[in-house]
Amino acid sequence: MGEEKNQVGELPLPDEFPEPCVDDDEEKRDNSAAMEDSVGEKAEKCSPNVLEMLKAAESRRSSQDRDKDRPEADEAGTKEPIAEALKTNMQIQFNDEKQEFNKLPNKSGHRSMPRSTSQSSTDSFSSVSNESSEDELSPQNKQQKNSKGFSDFCIKNIKQADFGRKEIEIAQQEMSALMILRKKTGGEKPLAGANVVGCTHITAQTAVLIETLAALGAQCRWSACNIFSTQNAVAAALAEGGISVFAWKGESEDDFWWCIDQCVAADGWQPNLILDDGGDMTHWIYKKHPSSFKKLKGIVEESVTGVYRLYQLSKKGKLCIPAMNVNDSVTKQKFDNLYCCKESIVDGLKRTTDVMFGGKQVVVCGYGEVGKGSCAALKALGAIVYVTEVDPICALQACMDGFRVITLTEIIRQVDMVITCTGNRNIVGREHFDKMKSGCIVCNMGHSNTEIDLASLQTTELKWQRVRPHVDHIVWPDGKRVILLAEGRLLNLSCSTVPSFVLSITATTQALALIELYNAPDGRYKQDIYLLPKKMDEYVASLHLPTFDAHLTELTDDQAKYLGISKYGPFKPNYYR
């Protein structure tokens, strides 16, 4: 390697090529409590409706009646009609509020559920997802154009673009590495000619990544990998900027696949790169557009679920293009999976349930990086945390971190919350739901909703009640209620937001992986799944160190020789995770 100064943010890009991967077997709130006013409350403090009722009642009484009652006015005479009026008015107001609260959303274009529940709500407690009451039509039934006449997109409301732009600008301040990447390589346009189709969460943070790819020369078409996580204002800002985006919060299952197909099947469009989160885009092109799939230069995948799907294709001999496994990069595993979930799980639970964690008994299923971050956050707030695991190494880590490792069947009757983060399926089944106590909260921190067996809950004896956005009460015949968040989908991105800085690390890794795949000479990558080299992980990390004013120590020549490595890195072997 060249003898360059080891300066933060200036590490040279790696000379070696990525090594093939080793296949590892890897939620309007019901908060309407009202207090009765005192019977003797003064009239001047009453609402206008109460005053009008008092005046009307007084006018119906004769003057003799009023004179007869006047001596008693200083005692209790005036209190009785006021009290009666107050009581009557309060009953009317409470009844109106109750009727209004019990009205369930019934918007056209929402997905139908195979159970007796309300339609999916597209509301959000996140500011970037608030919607105007005029947006009743499905986006597919709207004809929208941005300010320049561009119409190749399908979103909720293009009028929200200005607000979305502000959200993106806020995220940019925390995503310095991507902004550095734009500045350093933007003039060279390393992605010029690249046609990137993406299927990720559409948030302010991913918008910074998408616009970075566009700044580096790529043409992008984008859809959402989760029907609840799209921030509508951000999608509008992307569309206003000329990005073909097909996504909105609260899509139906049919909408979801329609949006993906719009990204792929556009006239005159041939994608040559996929940026995927969960493998849905890869799966769709492979199944529905096989000829386009064979023409791809590569796939970049960032989730456990998507990587697992890639390995399935590879084992069957059907993966005919190279793929980059970003999920197992150190900069993804040790930062996004751990720190992002550590900070966002509490946010999601608080926004949806207002629950207090101190003293609550919580079981976290899975002690990978997501599980570790979730457990640490819950423990810090005073929760009593249990862990379930199948991997003895992860189980031992949980024990040494102070958590009791136990099976779900052993602990299910006494816990207040069940949180899944395994990347597997049917972790929580009907046999577990039947044993839960009333009020137990169930949610998922994994990518897919397969971890919770929802099909077993879609039966005639169970009632589903939508009590607020992304919060369903599942009611048993005996009155027991289990609280399900986000219909078992990813809690933090469905019900809250995530830290921009941590996502910057993953997004920078994704951008570099796309650049590498697109510019690699023929033959460098075969029909296999690859990890980015540790030197590139270290380069991504170095781009984020200036944020903390961190100063790296430099090895001396003698120290480097003693360790048998270059003084400029990489400092870990490629198999290190």
Buried (B, 14 or more C-beta within 10 A) or exposed (E): EEEEEBEBBEBEEBEEEBBBBEBEEBBBBEEEEEEEBEEEBEEEEBEEEBBEBBEEBEEEEEEEEEEEBEEEEEEEBBBEBBBBBBEEBBEEBEEEEEEEBEEEBEBEBBBEBEBEBBBBBBBBBBEBBBBEEEBEEBBBEBEBEBEEEBEBBBBBBBBBBEBBBBBBEEBBEBBBBBBBBBEEBEEEEBBEEBBBBBBBBBBBBBBBBBBBBBBBBBBBBBBBBBBBBBBBBBBBBBBBBBBBBBBBBBBBEEBBBBBBBBBBEBEEBEBBBBBBBBBBBBBBBBEBBEEBBEEBBBBBBBBBBBBBBBBEBBEEEEBEBBBBBBBBBBBBBBBBBBBBBBBBBBBBBBBBBEBEBEEBBBBBBBBBBBBBBBBBBBBEBEBBBBBBBEBEEBBEBBBEBEBEBBEBEEBBEBBBBBBBBBBBEBBBBBEBBEBBEEBBBBBBBBBBBBBBBBEBBBEEEBBBBBBBBBBBBBBBEEEBBBBBBBBBBBBBBBBBBBBBBBBBBBBBBBBBBBBBBBEBEEEEBEEBBBBBBBBBBBBBBBBBBBEEEEEEEEBEEEEBEEEEBBBBBBBBEBEEB
